[in-house]
């Protein structure tokens, strides 16, 4: 009777082990829905758009400086003031310039007196030389002194003209008509123009016409042409979209960390004056748009099955015959390559222009998991081998 109980217990354990092994033993084939992630082919609209950030600037922005150094005595223009061409913006203290002009005028008078004296002397020497009372060399020296006096007078006159120009430059005038967008000095401040011209004012010619300077990557710049319409938003009016037009694609590239970009200038109508200089603009240019076209996700175009099963090796054509392909699951749950011709893309979806695809097809975008070497299928998580 004891042996019968032992045999019964052993039989129960074996049956239990069999049930557990059957439950947790990995299956030979994984269901396609468990192994691959798919998306449905559909129809819809696609727009290929180039995006970039830029800064709003006046079309003409002039930096007004000074050619002379001095102390600001008066300032007549302030921020946002409208000014006309040749209007006085500021004055530097003219005392030093006026004194220099007077000194140069005195030098001119001195040079003129020296010239008159040299001319009197040459007349006297000429008379004596005709009477052979002096050597001919004395007459030559007298001519040289006259020429030197003429040169000295011209030098003094040039110095006087320069000092007069400096005096006029102490009055700073607007070179154009426009709006003062910046003023960088005040009354009593000393400006030095010895090494470089300091910027005192910035004047925008016309804020009703502005431009956006954007940087476009070299991969996208080939799709742009002058005259194309661009739309943009700014943070100040995030719920409103403005429009502009590409005016220029500048040929000078900018290279930073091996990234090549080109400056694209977009003209903007700012008649209402809402857009201000320096605002950040988020620009988008629609290159092409398609309506109601067959679409697949871009991930399906880049998906390639792994080569660790006979089914997947047999489904892939030779490399020389390989074209743009997507993979869909057929009725038997196997991968089926489909050659397609692509069109417009918005970096998420791509237009399918031709190929054996139709709305509702399930295309593979990626595998859900990676199998360990030696596994024939099944999910690696939750699988176990029961050992006695």
PALONU-93464 format. One record per residue (C-alpha): residue number from 0; chain; y, x, z. Coordinates in nm, 3 decimals. Layout:
! residues N
NUM; A; Y; X; Z
...
This chain:
! residues 388
0; A; 0.000; 0.000; 0.000
1; A; 0.231; 0.301; 0.072
2; A; 0.172; 0.437; -0.282
3; A; 0.264; 0.102; -0.428
4; A; 0.600; 0.108; -0.244
5; A; 0.670; 0.466; -0.363
6; A; 0.584; 0.377; -0.721
7; A; 0.806; 0.072; -0.700
8; A; 1.101; 0.277; -0.572
9; A; 1.050; 0.541; -0.842
10; A; 1.034; 0.276; -1.111
11; A; 1.358; 0.121; -0.983
12; A; 1.538; 0.454; -0.988
13; A; 1.423; 0.526; -1.342
14; A; 1.541; 0.184; -1.459
15; A; 1.878; 0.231; -1.286
16; A; 1.921; 0.573; -1.444
17; A; 1.841; 0.426; -1.783
18; A; 2.099; 0.152; -1.745
19; A; 2.369; 0.403; -1.639
20; A; 2.281; 0.645; -1.919
21; A; 2.292; 0.363; -2.174
22; A; 2.629; 0.250; -2.041
23; A; 2.802; 0.589; -2.035
24; A; 2.627; 0.776; -2.316
25; A; 2.880; 0.832; -2.599
26; A; 2.827; 0.633; -2.913
27; A; 2.763; 0.812; -3.240
28; A; 3.051; 0.641; -3.416
29; A; 3.396; 0.563; -3.284
30; A; 3.556; 0.245; -3.401
31; A; 3.844; 0.317; -3.645
32; A; 4.085; 0.111; -3.437
33; A; 4.007; 0.338; -3.140
34; A; 4.041; 0.665; -3.329
35; A; 4.341; 0.609; -3.562
36; A; 4.682; 0.462; -3.517
37; A; 4.785; 0.248; -3.813
38; A; 5.091; 0.060; -3.935
39; A; 5.123; -0.224; -4.180
40; A; 5.269; -0.184; -4.528
41; A; 5.553; -0.433; -4.579
42; A; 5.850; -0.518; -4.797
43; A; 6.213; -0.478; -4.701
44; A; 6.538; -0.295; -4.763
45; A; 6.584; 0.083; -4.754
46; A; 6.908; 0.280; -4.763
47; A; 6.926; 0.658; -4.795
48; A; 7.220; 0.765; -4.578
49; A; 7.378; 1.105; -4.508
50; A; 7.539; 1.123; -4.164
51; A; 7.776; 1.375; -4.009
52; A; 8.045; 1.410; -3.744
53; A; 8.400; 1.512; -3.821
54; A; 8.757; 1.517; -3.695
55; A; 9.049; 1.307; -3.814
56; A; 9.347; 1.518; -3.924
57; A; 9.673; 1.459; -4.108
58; A; 9.653; 1.545; -4.477
59; A; 9.955; 1.778; -4.437
60; A; 10.013; 1.937; -4.097
61; A; 10.289; 2.199; -4.079
62; A; 10.327; 2.450; -3.796
63; A; 10.698; 2.511; -3.739
64; A; 10.781; 2.847; -3.585
65; A; 11.067; 3.093; -3.561
66; A; 11.129; 3.424; -3.735
67; A; 11.355; 3.554; -3.458
68; A; 11.317; 3.598; -3.086
69; A; 11.543; 3.434; -2.832
70; A; 11.588; 3.180; -2.556
71; A; 11.577; 2.809; -2.633
72; A; 11.921; 2.662; -2.569
73; A; 11.873; 2.310; -2.704
74; A; 11.572; 2.102; -2.814
75; A; 11.646; 1.796; -3.026
76; A; 11.293; 1.669; -3.113
77; A; 11.010; 1.546; -2.893
78; A; 10.656; 1.417; -2.932
79; A; 10.611; 1.129; -3.180
80; A; 10.968; 1.160; -3.311
81; A; 11.019; 1.096; -3.680
82; A; 11.219; 1.373; -3.843
83; A; 11.359; 1.429; -4.190
84; A; 11.362; 1.742; -4.403
85; A; 11.618; 2.005; -4.287
86; A; 11.682; 1.813; -3.963
87; A; 11.766; 2.039; -3.667
88; A; 11.477; 2.052; -3.420
89; A; 11.599; 2.318; -3.176
90; A; 11.852; 2.598; -3.127
91; A; 11.807; 2.944; -2.980
92; A; 12.087; 3.115; -2.790
93; A; 12.302; 3.263; -3.073
94; A; 12.510; 3.509; -2.867
95; A; 12.312; 3.819; -2.958
96; A; 12.292; 3.722; -3.325
97; A; 12.666; 3.657; -3.341
98; A; 12.739; 3.995; -3.185
99; A; 12.510; 4.164; -3.435
100; A; 12.691; 3.993; -3.722
101; A; 13.028; 4.118; -3.595
102; A; 12.892; 4.470; -3.565
103; A; 12.759; 4.458; -3.920
104; A; 13.093; 4.326; -4.048
105; A; 13.265; 4.625; -3.884
106; A; 13.015; 4.859; -4.048
107; A; 13.094; 4.706; -4.385
108; A; 13.468; 4.763; -4.327
109; A; 13.399; 5.124; -4.227
110; A; 13.188; 5.183; -4.538
111; A; 13.460; 5.030; -4.755
112; A; 13.720; 5.261; -4.603
113; A; 13.499; 5.565; -4.662
114; A; 13.456; 5.460; -5.025
115; A; 13.831; 5.423; -5.077
116; A; 13.888; 5.765; -4.928
117; A; 13.626; 5.920; -5.154
118; A; 13.787; 5.760; -5.458
119; A; 14.131; 5.898; -5.362
120; A; 13.977; 6.241; -5.315
121; A; 13.808; 6.238; -5.656
122; A; 14.136; 6.146; -5.823
123; A; 14.308; 6.440; -5.652
124; A; 14.029; 6.686; -5.739
125; A; 14.024; 6.564; -6.100
126; A; 14.396; 6.638; -6.135
127; A; 14.359; 6.986; -5.988
128; A; 14.055; 7.064; -6.200
129; A; 14.241; 6.972; -6.522
130; A; 14.499; 7.236; -6.421
131; A; 14.218; 7.483; -6.349
132; A; 14.329; 7.507; -5.987
133; A; 13.984; 7.425; -5.849
134; A; 13.635; 7.498; -5.970
135; A; 13.439; 7.233; -6.162
136; A; 13.190; 7.233; -5.876
137; A; 13.453; 7.074; -5.649
138; A; 13.479; 6.783; -5.890
139; A; 13.101; 6.737; -5.886
140; A; 13.101; 6.728; -5.506
141; A; 13.375; 6.466; -5.510
142; A; 13.170; 6.248; -5.747
143; A; 12.869; 6.282; -5.516
144; A; 13.078; 6.172; -5.217
145; A; 13.191; 5.861; -5.405
146; A; 12.834; 5.770; -5.493
147; A; 12.724; 5.820; -5.132
148; A; 13.009; 5.599; -5.009
149; A; 12.907; 5.324; -5.253
150; A; 12.548; 5.341; -5.129
151; A; 12.662; 5.332; -4.767
152; A; 12.872; 5.025; -4.834
153; A; 12.578; 4.844; -4.999
154; A; 12.356; 4.936; -4.701
155; A; 12.610; 4.794; -4.459
156; A; 12.642; 4.476; -4.666
157; A; 12.261; 4.434; -4.669
158; A; 12.252; 4.472; -4.291
159; A; 12.526; 4.214; -4.259
160; A; 12.336; 3.969; -4.480
161; A; 12.019; 4.015; -4.271
162; A; 12.207; 3.954; -3.947
163; A; 12.365; 3.642; -4.094
164; A; 12.018; 3.517; -4.189
165; A; 11.892; 3.583; -3.835
166; A; 12.187; 3.385; -3.702
167; A; 12.098; 3.093; -3.930
168; A; 11.731; 3.121; -3.827
169; A; 11.830; 3.072; -3.464
170; A; 11.872; 2.707; -3.566
171; A; 11.518; 2.570; -3.622
172; A; 11.496; 2.299; -3.888
173; A; 11.213; 2.076; -4.007
174; A; 11.065; 2.192; -4.341
175; A; 10.932; 1.844; -4.422
176; A; 10.984; 1.480; -4.333
177; A; 10.721; 1.347; -4.094
178; A; 10.622; 1.290; -3.732
179; A; 10.625; 1.547; -3.453
180; A; 10.269; 1.555; -3.319
181; A; 10.309; 1.858; -3.091
182; A; 10.587; 2.051; -2.916
183; A; 10.496; 2.372; -2.735
184; A; 10.823; 2.495; -2.580
185; A; 11.117; 2.367; -2.377
186; A; 11.478; 2.450; -2.295
187; A; 11.517; 2.791; -2.130
188; A; 11.187; 2.925; -2.259
189; A; 11.194; 3.261; -2.436
190; A; 11.009; 3.290; -2.763
191; A; 10.905; 3.629; -2.902
192; A; 10.846; 3.673; -3.274
193; A; 10.783; 4.047; -3.271
194; A; 10.413; 4.050; -3.364
195; A; 10.337; 3.696; -3.480
196; A; 10.532; 3.379; -3.540
197; A; 10.500; 3.145; -3.240
198; A; 10.431; 2.778; -3.313
199; A; 10.704; 2.560; -3.166
200; A; 10.635; 2.225; -3.335
201; A; 10.358; 2.064; -3.535
202; A; 10.474; 1.806; -3.786
203; A; 10.244; 1.568; -3.974
204; A; 10.389; 1.470; -4.307
205; A; 10.248; 1.117; -4.322
206; A; 10.003; 0.965; -4.073
207; A; 9.947; 0.668; -4.304
208; A; 9.715; 0.897; -4.503
209; A; 9.462; 1.099; -4.304
210; A; 9.147; 1.295; -4.374
211; A; 8.817; 1.367; -4.205
212; A; 8.681; 1.721; -4.214
213; A; 8.302; 1.702; -4.183
214; A; 8.020; 1.957; -4.203
215; A; 7.728; 1.854; -4.426
216; A; 7.397; 2.042; -4.429
217; A; 7.301; 2.216; -4.753
218; A; 6.997; 1.988; -4.791
219; A; 7.224; 1.682; -4.816
220; A; 7.534; 1.816; -4.990
221; A; 7.370; 1.797; -5.334
222; A; 7.356; 1.418; -5.304
223; A; 7.731; 1.385; -5.252
224; A; 8.000; 1.359; -5.518
225; A; 8.380; 1.326; -5.499
226; A; 8.479; 0.960; -5.516
227; A; 8.182; 0.828; -5.320
228; A; 8.259; 0.572; -5.048
229; A; 8.207; 0.676; -4.686
230; A; 8.213; 0.462; -4.375
231; A; 8.279; 0.582; -4.021
232; A; 8.337; 0.474; -3.664
233; A; 8.544; 0.623; -3.383
234; A; 8.493; 0.594; -3.009
235; A; 8.826; 0.417; -2.962
236; A; 8.711; 0.127; -3.183
237; A; 8.334; 0.145; -3.154
238; A; 8.288; -0.214; -3.272
239; A; 8.478; -0.160; -3.598
240; A; 8.372; 0.032; -3.908
241; A; 8.636; 0.203; -4.123
242; A; 8.600; 0.318; -4.483
243; A; 8.715; 0.623; -4.674
244; A; 8.645; 0.811; -4.994
245; A; 8.518; 1.165; -5.049
246; A; 8.802; 1.372; -5.192
247; A; 8.662; 1.724; -5.196
248; A; 8.344; 1.923; -5.136
249; A; 8.467; 2.270; -5.052
250; A; 8.272; 2.560; -5.199
251; A; 8.310; 2.794; -4.903
252; A; 7.995; 2.765; -4.685
253; A; 7.978; 2.803; -4.309
254; A; 7.672; 2.989; -4.177
255; A; 7.582; 2.967; -3.809
256; A; 7.240; 3.081; -3.684
257; A; 7.107; 3.074; -4.043
258; A; 7.217; 2.709; -4.083
259; A; 7.433; 2.658; -4.394
260; A; 7.685; 2.375; -4.400
261; A; 7.970; 2.276; -4.632
262; A; 8.303; 2.118; -4.546
263; A; 8.338; 1.773; -4.703
264; A; 8.685; 1.613; -4.692
265; A; 8.707; 1.233; -4.672
266; A; 9.040; 1.059; -4.738
267; A; 9.124; 0.769; -4.505
268; A; 9.384; 0.495; -4.534
269; A; 9.565; 0.462; -4.199
270; A; 9.838; 0.216; -4.294
271; A; 9.809; 0.030; -3.964
272; A; 9.839; 0.356; -3.767
273; A; 9.540; 0.289; -3.542
274; A; 9.366; 0.615; -3.617
275; A; 9.510; 0.917; -3.436
276; A; 9.484; 1.290; -3.512
277; A; 9.194; 1.460; -3.336
278; A; 8.968; 1.155; -3.306
279; A; 8.598; 1.219; -3.361
280; A; 8.462; 1.027; -3.660
281; A; 8.093; 0.947; -3.707
282; A; 8.060; 0.941; -4.085
283; A; 7.781; 0.794; -4.297
284; A; 7.757; 0.800; -4.676
285; A; 7.507; 0.571; -4.848
286; A; 7.345; 0.767; -5.131
287; A; 7.124; 0.488; -5.265
288; A; 6.991; 0.154; -5.148
289; A; 6.691; -0.059; -5.245
290; A; 6.627; -0.423; -5.163
291; A; 6.289; -0.590; -5.107
292; A; 6.079; -0.284; -5.189
293; A; 5.733; -0.180; -5.071
294; A; 5.769; 0.045; -4.765
295; A; 5.544; 0.275; -4.566
296; A; 5.631; 0.477; -4.254
297; A; 5.704; 0.844; -4.316
298; A; 5.432; 0.941; -4.069
299; A; 5.173; 0.797; -4.310
300; A; 5.293; 1.035; -4.586
301; A; 5.249; 1.341; -4.366
302; A; 4.913; 1.241; -4.215
303; A; 4.615; 1.456; -4.316
304; A; 4.266; 1.393; -4.172
305; A; 4.087; 1.674; -3.993
306; A; 3.801; 1.845; -4.168
307; A; 3.539; 1.808; -3.896
308; A; 3.337; 1.527; -4.052
309; A; 3.162; 1.474; -4.384
310; A; 3.341; 1.144; -4.438
311; A; 3.683; 1.307; -4.412
312; A; 3.588; 1.603; -4.633
313; A; 3.456; 1.372; -4.901
314; A; 3.770; 1.157; -4.890
315; A; 4.005; 1.446; -4.967
316; A; 4.052; 1.546; -5.331
317; A; 4.064; 1.913; -5.438
318; A; 4.393; 2.085; -5.360
319; A; 4.483; 2.121; -5.729
320; A; 4.449; 1.743; -5.780
321; A; 4.626; 1.646; -5.459
322; A; 4.942; 1.435; -5.495
323; A; 5.150; 1.238; -5.249
324; A; 4.892; 1.039; -5.057
325; A; 4.853; 0.793; -4.777
326; A; 4.525; 0.702; -4.605
327; A; 4.414; 0.351; -4.532
328; A; 4.099; 0.220; -4.368
329; A; 3.860; 0.038; -4.604
330; A; 3.629; -0.249; -4.515
331; A; 3.363; -0.003; -4.392
332; A; 3.612; 0.162; -4.155
333; A; 3.633; 0.486; -4.355
334; A; 3.944; 0.670; -4.464
335; A; 4.045; 0.595; -4.820
336; A; 4.312; 0.812; -4.988
337; A; 4.568; 0.634; -5.205
338; A; 4.794; 0.828; -5.443
339; A; 5.149; 0.695; -5.446
340; A; 5.486; 0.769; -5.601
341; A; 5.771; 0.766; -5.350
342; A; 6.137; 0.676; -5.388
343; A; 6.423; 0.634; -5.144
344; A; 6.375; 0.723; -4.778
345; A; 6.583; 0.656; -4.469
346; A; 6.393; 0.921; -4.267
347; A; 6.183; 0.647; -4.104
348; A; 6.048; 0.445; -4.396
349; A; 5.991; 0.544; -4.759
350; A; 5.990; 0.332; -5.072
351; A; 5.661; 0.318; -5.264
352; A; 5.738; 0.292; -5.635
353; A; 5.379; 0.292; -5.761
354; A; 5.027; 0.316; -5.623
355; A; 4.738; 0.097; -5.512
356; A; 4.909; -0.039; -5.202
357; A; 5.009; -0.392; -5.119
358; A; 5.182; -0.563; -4.828
359; A; 4.951; -0.604; -4.532
360; A; 4.749; -0.284; -4.590
361; A; 4.691; -0.074; -4.281
362; A; 4.790; 0.289; -4.339
363; A; 4.698; 0.564; -4.095
364; A; 4.987; 0.744; -3.926
365; A; 4.798; 0.968; -3.682
366; A; 4.488; 1.013; -3.471
367; A; 4.500; 0.879; -3.119
368; A; 4.304; 1.170; -2.971
369; A; 4.156; 1.508; -3.043
370; A; 3.780; 1.544; -3.014
371; A; 3.621; 1.834; -2.834
372; A; 3.400; 2.068; -3.030
373; A; 3.043; 1.939; -3.050
374; A; 3.133; 1.573; -2.990
375; A; 3.021; 1.329; -3.256
376; A; 3.257; 1.050; -3.154
377; A; 3.366; 0.827; -2.874
378; A; 3.649; 0.858; -2.635
379; A; 3.645; 1.174; -2.428
380; A; 3.782; 0.985; -2.129
381; A; 3.533; 0.756; -1.958
382; A; 3.225; 0.921; -2.126
383; A; 2.963; 1.084; -1.905
384; A; 2.603; 1.202; -1.913
385; A; 2.384; 1.086; -1.626
386; A; 2.159; 1.361; -1.498
387; A; 1.870; 1.318; -1.257
